[in-house]
Amino acid sequence: MDKLTALNTQLANWSVLYVKLHKFHWYVQGPEFFTLHTKFEEFYEDATAFTDEIAERILTIGEKPLATMKDYLESSQIKECCCTSATGKEMVQALVADYETIVTSSREIIASCEGSDDETADLFRGKIGELEKTLWMLKAYLG
């Protein structure tokens, strides 16, 4: 996969994740409501910021980022969540899988930039540590 395709795939991943996080934020119920409602908001705010960083990186290298939901859904490795009755645990399990996908894709982008002066790798190197911590916390929540 060339760098532009990889970056746009990540942009799509984060955009679909953003929508999913918002949905989870709105639909979470039960005893973990207060904890997860707040955490999902934190996660979607982070997704918004990183989506913008990826799009700006694509523009910086003289290319065009994807910019429609249709394009995001066609390009994303992450799938939409159509269920409105998932439990908090099921939501967290879905996020673990999604964040693992994003970490794997981030590592692929970094590897494709190795040996060059491309700042793209640094963008993703900086994010992977945060994502690994998020994964650790989500998995700890699941027990």
CNS distance restraints for C-alpha pairs under 8 A (distance, minus, plus):
assign (resid   1 and name CA) (resid   5 and name CA) 6.26 0.50 0.50
assign (resid   1 and name CA) (resid   6 and name CA) 6.15 0.50 0.50
assign (resid   2 and name CA) (resid   6 and name CA) 6.17 0.50 0.50
assign (resid   3 and name CA) (resid   7 and name CA) 6.04 0.50 0.50
assign (resid   3 and name CA) (resid 109 and name CA) 7.01 0.50 0.50
assign (resid   3 and name CA) (resid 112 and name CA) 7.29 0.50 0.50
assign (resid   4 and name CA) (resid   8 and name CA) 6.08 0.50 0.50
assign (resid   4 and name CA) (resid  58 and name CA) 7.22 0.50 0.50
assign (resid   4 and name CA) (resid  63 and name CA) 7.42 0.50 0.50
assign (resid   5 and name CA) (resid   9 and name CA) 5.99 0.50 0.50
assign (resid   6 and name CA) (resid  10 and name CA) 6.28 0.50 0.50
assign (resid   6 and name CA) (resid 105 and name CA) 7.74 0.50 0.50
assign (resid   6 and name CA) (resid 109 and name CA) 6.57 0.50 0.50
assign (resid   7 and name CA) (resid  11 and name CA) 6.14 0.50 0.50
assign (resid   7 and name CA) (resid  54 and name CA) 7.01 0.50 0.50
assign (resid   7 and name CA) (resid  58 and name CA) 7.10 0.50 0.50
assign (resid   7 and name CA) (resid 109 and name CA) 7.56 0.50 0.50
assign (resid   8 and name CA) (resid  12 and name CA) 6.05 0.50 0.50
assign (resid   8 and name CA) (resid  58 and name CA) 7.95 0.50 0.50
assign (resid   8 and name CA) (resid  65 and name CA) 6.10 0.50 0.50
assign (resid   8 and name CA) (resid  66 and name CA) 6.16 0.50 0.50
assign (resid   8 and name CA) (resid  75 and name CA) 7.54 0.50 0.50
assign (resid   9 and name CA) (resid  13 and name CA) 6.06 0.50 0.50
assign (resid   9 and name CA) (resid  72 and name CA) 7.77 0.50 0.50
assign (resid   9 and name CA) (resid  75 and name CA) 5.50 0.50 0.50
assign (resid   9 and name CA) (resid  76 and name CA) 5.55 0.50 0.50
assign (resid   9 and name CA) (resid  77 and name CA) 7.26 0.50 0.50
assign (resid  10 and name CA) (resid  14 and name CA) 6.13 0.50 0.50
assign (resid  10 and name CA) (resid  54 and name CA) 7.72 0.50 0.50
assign (resid  10 and name CA) (resid  76 and name CA) 7.25 0.50 0.50
assign (resid  10 and name CA) (resid 102 and name CA) 7.12 0.50 0.50
assign (resid  10 and name CA) (resid 105 and name CA) 7.10 0.50 0.50
assign (resid  10 and name CA) (resid 106 and name CA) 7.64 0.50 0.50
assign (resid  11 and name CA) (resid  15 and name CA) 6.10 0.50 0.50
assign (resid  11 and name CA) (resid  51 and name CA) 5.84 0.50 0.50
assign (resid  11 and name CA) (resid  54 and name CA) 6.13 0.50 0.50
assign (resid  11 and name CA) (resid  55 and name CA) 6.78 0.50 0.50
assign (resid  11 and name CA) (resid  65 and name CA) 7.72 0.50 0.50
assign (resid  11 and name CA) (resid  66 and name CA) 7.39 0.50 0.50
assign (resid  11 and name CA) (resid  72 and name CA) 7.58 0.50 0.50
assign (resid  12 and name CA) (resid  16 and name CA) 6.10 0.50 0.50
assign (resid  12 and name CA) (resid  66 and name CA) 7.44 0.50 0.50
assign (resid  12 and name CA) (resid  71 and name CA) 7.51 0.50 0.50
assign (resid  12 and name CA) (resid  72 and name CA) 4.28 0.50 0.50
assign (resid  12 and name CA) (resid  73 and name CA) 6.92 0.50 0.50
assign (resid  12 and name CA) (resid  75 and name CA) 5.98 0.50 0.50
assign (resid  12 and name CA) (resid  76 and name CA) 4.78 0.50 0.50
assign (resid  12 and name CA) (resid  77 and name CA) 7.91 0.50 0.50
assign (resid  13 and name CA) (resid  17 and name CA) 6.04 0.50 0.50
assign (resid  13 and name CA) (resid  72 and name CA) 7.29 0.50 0.50
assign (resid  13 and name CA) (resid  75 and name CA) 7.80 0.50 0.50
assign (resid  13 and name CA) (resid  76 and name CA) 4.73 0.50 0.50
assign (resid  13 and name CA) (resid  77 and name CA) 6.06 0.50 0.50
assign (resid  13 and name CA) (resid  78 and name CA) 5.62 0.50 0.50
assign (resid  13 and name CA) (resid 102 and name CA) 7.05 0.50 0.50
assign (resid  14 and name CA) (resid  18 and name CA) 5.99 0.50 0.50
assign (resid  14 and name CA) (resid  47 and name CA) 6.06 0.50 0.50
assign (resid  14 and name CA) (resid  48 and name CA) 7.96 0.50 0.50
assign (resid  14 and name CA) (resid  50 and name CA) 7.62 0.50 0.50
assign (resid  14 and name CA) (resid  51 and name CA) 5.91 0.50 0.50
assign (resid  14 and name CA) (resid 102 and name CA) 7.99 0.50 0.50
assign (resid  15 and name CA) (resid  19 and name CA) 6.56 0.50 0.50
assign (resid  15 and name CA) (resid  47 and name CA) 7.43 0.50 0.50
assign (resid  15 and name CA) (resid  48 and name CA) 7.76 0.50 0.50
assign (resid  15 and name CA) (resid  51 and name CA) 6.59 0.50 0.50
assign (resid  15 and name CA) (resid  72 and name CA) 6.80 0.50 0.50
assign (resid  16 and name CA) (resid  20 and name CA) 6.23 0.50 0.50
assign (resid  16 and name CA) (resid  72 and name CA) 6.78 0.50 0.50
assign (resid  16 and name CA) (resid  73 and name CA) 7.00 0.50 0.50
assign (resid  16 and name CA) (resid  76 and name CA) 7.12 0.50 0.50
assign (resid  16 and name CA) (resid  78 and name CA) 6.72 0.50 0.50
assign (resid  16 and name CA) (resid  79 and name CA) 7.18 0.50 0.50
assign (resid  16 and name CA) (resid  80 and name CA) 6.60 0.50 0.50
assign (resid  17 and name CA) (resid  21 and name CA) 5.99 0.50 0.50
assign (resid  17 and name CA) (resid  44 and name CA) 7.83 0.50 0.50
assign (resid  17 and name CA) (resid  47 and name CA) 7.34 0.50 0.50
assign (resid  17 and name CA) (resid  78 and name CA) 7.11 0.50 0.50
assign (resid  17 and name CA) (resid  80 and name CA) 7.92 0.50 0.50
assign (resid  17 and name CA) (resid  98 and name CA) 7.45 0.50 0.50
assign (resid  18 and name CA) (resid  22 and name CA) 6.24 0.50 0.50
assign (resid  18 and name CA) (resid  44 and name CA) 5.19 0.50 0.50
assign (resid  18 and name CA) (resid  47 and name CA) 5.62 0.50 0.50
assign (resid  18 and name CA) (resid  48 and name CA) 6.75 0.50 0.50
assign (resid  19 and name CA) (resid  23 and name CA) 6.21 0.50 0.50
assign (resid  19 and name CA) (resid  44 and name CA) 7.90 0.50 0.50
assign (resid  20 and name CA) (resid  24 and name CA) 6.16 0.50 0.50
assign (resid  20 and name CA) (resid  80 and name CA) 6.48 0.50 0.50
assign (resid  20 and name CA) (resid  81 and name CA) 6.32 0.50 0.50
assign (resid  21 and name CA) (resid  25 and name CA) 6.02 0.50 0.50
assign (resid  21 and name CA) (resid  40 and name CA) 5.75 0.50 0.50
assign (resid  21 and name CA) (resid  41 and name CA) 7.35 0.50 0.50
assign (resid  21 and name CA) (resid  43 and name CA) 6.97 0.50 0.50
assign (resid  21 and name CA) (resid  44 and name CA) 5.58 0.50 0.50
assign (resid  22 and name CA) (resid  26 and name CA) 6.28 0.50 0.50
assign (resid  22 and name CA) (resid  40 and name CA) 7.08 0.50 0.50
assign (resid  22 and name CA) (resid  41 and name CA) 7.05 0.50 0.50
assign (resid  22 and name CA) (resid  44 and name CA) 6.39 0.50 0.50
assign (resid  23 and name CA) (resid  27 and name CA) 6.05 0.50 0.50
assign (resid  24 and name CA) (resid  28 and name CA) 5.56 0.50 0.50
assign (resid  24 and name CA) (resid  37 and name CA) 7.70 0.50 0.50
assign (resid  24 and name CA) (resid  40 and name CA) 6.83 0.50 0.50
assign (resid  24 and name CA) (resid  91 and name CA) 6.76 0.50 0.50
assign (resid  25 and name CA) (resid  36 and name CA) 7.27 0.50 0.50
assign (resid  25 and name CA) (resid  37 and name CA) 4.93 0.50 0.50
assign (resid  25 and name CA) (resid  38 and name CA) 7.55 0.50 0.50
assign (resid  25 and name CA) (resid  40 and name CA) 5.27 0.50 0.50
assign (resid  25 and name CA) (resid  41 and name CA) 6.22 0.50 0.50
assign (resid  26 and name CA) (resid  37 and name CA) 7.40 0.50 0.50
assign (resid  27 and name CA) (resid  84 and name CA) 6.41 0.50 0.50
assign (resid  27 and name CA) (resid  85 and name CA) 7.48 0.50 0.50
assign (resid  28 and name CA) (resid  33 and name CA) 5.87 0.50 0.50
assign (resid  28 and name CA) (resid  36 and name CA) 7.16 0.50 0.50
assign (resid  28 and name CA) (resid  37 and name CA) 6.54 0.50 0.50
assign (resid  28 and name CA) (resid  86 and name CA) 7.69 0.50 0.50
assign (resid  28 and name CA) (resid  87 and name CA) 6.93 0.50 0.50
assign (resid  28 and name CA) (resid  88 and name CA) 5.94 0.50 0.50
assign (resid  29 and name CA) (resid  33 and name CA) 5.06 0.50 0.50
assign (resid  29 and name CA) (resid  87 and name CA) 7.21 0.50 0.50
assign (resid  29 and name CA) (resid  88 and name CA) 6.99 0.50 0.50
assign (resid  30 and name CA) (resid  87 and name CA) 7.93 0.50 0.50
assign (resid  30 and name CA) (resid  88 and name CA) 7.63 0.50 0.50
assign (resid  32 and name CA) (resid  36 and name CA) 5.95 0.50 0.50
assign (resid  32 and name CA) (resid  88 and name CA) 6.79 0.50 0.50
assign (resid  33 and name CA) (resid  37 and name CA) 5.52 0.50 0.50
assign (resid  33 and name CA) (resid  88 and name CA) 7.73 0.50 0.50
assign (resid  34 and name CA) (resid  38 and name CA) 6.29 0.50 0.50
assign (resid  35 and name CA) (resid  39 and name CA) 6.24 0.50 0.50
assign (resid  36 and name CA) (resid  40 and name CA) 5.80 0.50 0.50
assign (resid  36 and name CA) (resid  88 and name CA) 7.25 0.50 0.50
assign (resid  37 and name CA) (resid  41 and name CA) 6.41 0.50 0.50
assign (resid  38 and name CA) (resid  42 and name CA) 6.39 0.50 0.50
assign (resid  39 and name CA) (resid  43 and name CA) 6.22 0.50 0.50
assign (resid  40 and name CA) (resid  44 and name CA) 6.14 0.50 0.50
assign (resid  41 and name CA) (resid  45 and name CA) 6.17 0.50 0.50
assign (resid  42 and name CA) (resid  46 and name CA) 6.34 0.50 0.50
assign (resid  43 and name CA) (resid  47 and name CA) 6.17 0.50 0.50
assign (resid  44 and name CA) (resid  48 and name CA) 6.15 0.50 0.50
assign (resid  45 and name CA) (resid  49 and name CA) 6.47 0.50 0.50
assign (resid  46 and name CA) (resid  50 and name CA) 6.22 0.50 0.50
assign (resid  47 and name CA) (resid  51 and name CA) 5.90 0.50 0.50
assign (resid  48 and name CA) (resid  52 and name CA) 6.38 0.50 0.50
assign (resid  49 and name CA) (resid  53 and name CA) 6.45 0.50 0.50
assign (resid  50 and name CA) (resid  54 and name CA) 6.22 0.50 0.50
assign (resid  51 and name CA) (resid  55 and name CA) 6.25 0.50 0.50
assign (resid  52 and name CA) (resid  56 and name CA) 6.03 0.50 0.50
assign (resid  53 and name CA) (resid  57 and name CA) 6.08 0.50 0.50
assign (resid  54 and name CA) (resid  58 and name CA) 6.30 0.50 0.50
assign (resid  55 and name CA) (resid  59 and name CA) 6.32 0.50 0.50
assign (resid  55 and name CA) (resid  65 and name CA) 5.52 0.50 0.50
assign (resid  56 and name CA) (resid  60 and name CA) 5.98 0.50 0.50
assign (resid  57 and name CA) (resid  61 and name CA) 6.39 0.50 0.50
assign (resid  57 and name CA) (resid 120 and name CA) 7.18 0.50 0.50
assign (resid  58 and name CA) (resid  62 and name CA) 6.66 0.50 0.50
assign (resid  58 and name CA) (resid  63 and name CA) 5.41 0.50 0.50
assign (resid  58 and name CA) (resid  64 and name CA) 6.21 0.50 0.50
assign (resid  58 and name CA) (resid  65 and name CA) 5.88 0.50 0.50
assign (resid  59 and name CA) (resid  63 and name CA) 5.14 0.50 0.50
assign (resid  59 and name CA) (resid  64 and name CA) 5.80 0.50 0.50
assign (resid  59 and name CA) (resid  65 and name CA) 6.84 0.50 0.50
assign (resid  66 and name CA) (resid  71 and name CA) 6.28 0.50 0.50
assign (resid  66 and name CA) (resid  72 and name CA) 6.93 0.50 0.50
assign (resid  67 and name CA) (resid  71 and name CA) 6.97 0.50 0.50
assign (resid  67 and name CA) (resid  72 and name CA) 7.47 0.50 0.50
assign (resid  68 and name CA) (resid  72 and name CA) 6.24 0.50 0.50
assign (resid  69 and name CA) (resid  73 and name CA) 6.01 0.50 0.50
assign (resid  70 and name CA) (resid  74 and name CA) 6.22 0.50 0.50
assign (resid  71 and name CA) (resid  75 and name CA) 6.04 0.50 0.50
assign (resid  72 and name CA) (resid  76 and name CA) 5.63 0.50 0.50
assign (resid  73 and name CA) (resid  79 and name CA) 7.48 0.50 0.50
assign (resid  73 and name CA) (resid  80 and name CA) 7.97 0.50 0.50
assign (resid  77 and name CA) (resid 101 and name CA) 7.34 0.50 0.50
assign (resid  78 and name CA) (resid  98 and name CA) 6.11 0.50 0.50
assign (resid  78 and name CA) (resid 101 and name CA) 7.46 0.50 0.50
assign (resid  86 and name CA) (resid  90 and name CA) 5.78 0.50 0.50
assign (resid  86 and name CA) (resid  91 and name CA) 6.30 0.50 0.50
assign (resid  87 and name CA) (resid  91 and name CA) 6.25 0.50 0.50
assign (resid  88 and name CA) (resid  92 and name CA) 6.24 0.50 0.50
assign (resid  89 and name CA) (resid  93 and name CA) 6.15 0.50 0.50
assign (resid  89 and name CA) (resid 142 and name CA) 6.76 0.50 0.50
assign (resid  90 and name CA) (resid  94 and name CA) 6.20 0.50 0.50
assign (resid  91 and name CA) (resid  95 and name CA) 6.32 0.50 0.50
assign (resid  92 and name CA) (resid  96 and name CA) 6.23 0.50 0.50
assign (resid  92 and name CA) (resid 138 and name CA) 6.46 0.50 0.50
assign (resid  92 and name CA) (resid 142 and name CA) 7.52 0.50 0.50
assign (resid  93 and name CA) (resid  97 and name CA) 6.57 0.50 0.50
assign (resid  93 and name CA) (resid 138 and name CA) 7.97 0.50 0.50
assign (resid  93 and name CA) (resid 142 and name CA) 7.67 0.50 0.50
assign (resid  94 and name CA) (resid  98 and name CA) 6.27 0.50 0.50
assign (resid  95 and name CA) (resid  99 and name CA) 5.94 0.50 0.50
assign (resid  95 and name CA) (resid 138 and name CA) 7.98 0.50 0.50
assign (resid  96 and name CA) (resid 100 and name CA) 6.09 0.50 0.50
assign (resid  96 and name CA) (resid 135 and name CA) 6.08 0.50 0.50
assign (resid  96 and name CA) (resid 138 and name CA) 6.60 0.50 0.50
assign (resid  96 and name CA) (resid 139 and name CA) 7.19 0.50 0.50
assign (resid  97 and name CA) (resid 101 and name CA) 6.27 0.50 0.50
assign (resid  98 and name CA) (resid 102 and name CA) 6.33 0.50 0.50
assign (resid  99 and name CA) (resid 103 and name CA) 6.14 0.50 0.50
assign (resid  99 and name CA) (resid 131 and name CA) 6.84 0.50 0.50
assign (resid  99 and name CA) (resid 135 and name CA) 6.85 0.50 0.50
assign (resid 100 and name CA) (resid 104 and name CA) 6.21 0.50 0.50
assign (resid 100 and name CA) (resid 135 and name CA) 7.56 0.50 0.50
assign (resid 101 and name CA) (resid 105 and name CA) 6.20 0.50 0.50
assign (resid 102 and name CA) (resid 106 and name CA) 5.97 0.50 0.50
assign (resid 103 and name CA) (resid 107 and name CA) 6.21 0.50 0.50
assign (resid 103 and name CA) (resid 128 and name CA) 6.20 0.50 0.50
assign (resid 103 and name CA) (resid 131 and name CA) 6.96 0.50 0.50
assign (resid 103 and name CA) (resid 132 and name CA) 7.77 0.50 0.50
assign (resid 104 and name CA) (resid 108 and name CA) 6.40 0.50 0.50
assign (resid 105 and name CA) (resid 109 and name CA) 6.37 0.50 0.50
assign (resid 106 and name CA) (resid 110 and name CA) 6.28 0.50 0.50
assign (resid 106 and name CA) (resid 124 and name CA) 5.83 0.50 0.50
assign (resid 106 and name CA) (resid 125 and name CA) 7.80 0.50 0.50
assign (resid 106 and name CA) (resid 128 and name CA) 7.24 0.50 0.50
assign (resid 107 and name CA) (resid 111 and name CA) 6.12 0.50 0.50
assign (resid 107 and name CA) (resid 124 and name CA) 7.66 0.50 0.50
assign (resid 107 and name CA) (resid 125 and name CA) 7.95 0.50 0.50
assign (resid 108 and name CA) (resid 112 and name CA) 6.19 0.50 0.50
assign (resid 109 and name CA) (resid 113 and name CA) 6.44 0.50 0.50
assign (resid 109 and name CA) (resid 120 and name CA) 7.92 0.50 0.50
assign (resid 109 and name CA) (resid 121 and name CA) 6.64 0.50 0.50
assign (resid 109 and name CA) (resid 124 and name CA) 7.65 0.50 0.50
assign (resid 110 and name CA) (resid 114 and name CA) 6.36 0.50 0.50
assign (resid 110 and name CA) (resid 120 and name CA) 7.46 0.50 0.50
assign (resid 110 and name CA) (resid 121 and name CA) 4.52 0.50 0.50
assign (resid 110 and name CA) (resid 122 and name CA) 7.73 0.50 0.50
assign (resid 110 and name CA) (resid 124 and name CA) 6.76 0.50 0.50
assign (resid 110 and name CA) (resid 125 and name CA) 7.11 0.50 0.50
assign (resid 111 and name CA) (resid 121 and name CA) 7.85 0.50 0.50
assign (resid 113 and name CA) (resid 117 and name CA) 7.88 0.50 0.50
assign (resid 113 and name CA) (resid 118 and name CA) 6.16 0.50 0.50
assign (resid 113 and name CA) (resid 120 and name CA) 7.24 0.50 0.50
assign (resid 113 and name CA) (resid 121 and name CA) 5.90 0.50 0.50
assign (resid 114 and name CA) (resid 121 and name CA) 7.54 0.50 0.50
assign (resid 118 and name CA) (resid 122 and name CA) 7.98 0.50 0.50
assign (resid 119 and name CA) (resid 123 and name CA) 6.66 0.50 0.50
assign (resid 120 and name CA) (resid 124 and name CA) 6.75 0.50 0.50
assign (resid 121 and name CA) (resid 125 and name CA) 6.01 0.50 0.50
assign (resid 122 and name CA) (resid 126 and name CA) 6.05 0.50 0.50
assign (resid 123 and name CA) (resid 127 and name CA) 6.64 0.50 0.50
assign (resid 124 and name CA) (resid 128 and name CA) 6.16 0.50 0.50
assign (resid 125 and name CA) (resid 129 and name CA) 7.29 0.50 0.50
assign (resid 126 and name CA) (resid 130 and name CA) 7.52 0.50 0.50
assign (resid 127 and name CA) (resid 131 and name CA) 6.29 0.50 0.50
assign (resid 128 and name CA) (resid 132 and name CA) 6.04 0.50 0.50
assign (resid 129 and name CA) (resid 133 and name CA) 6.31 0.50 0.50
assign (resid 130 and name CA) (resid 134 and name CA) 6.23 0.50 0.50
assign (resid 131 and name CA) (resid 135 and name CA) 6.09 0.50 0.50
assign (resid 132 and name CA) (resid 136 and name CA) 6.16 0.50 0.50
assign (resid 133 and name CA) (resid 137 and name CA) 6.27 0.50 0.50
assign (resid 134 and name CA) (resid 138 and name CA) 6.13 0.50 0.50
assign (resid 135 and name CA) (resid 139 and name CA) 6.01 0.50 0.50
assign (resid 136 and name CA) (resid 140 and name CA) 6.05 0.50 0.50
assign (resid 137 and name CA) (resid 141 and name CA) 6.17 0.50 0.50
assign (resid 138 and name CA) (resid 142 and name CA) 6.46 0.50 0.50
assign (resid 139 and name CA) (resid 143 and name CA) 6.33 0.50 0.50
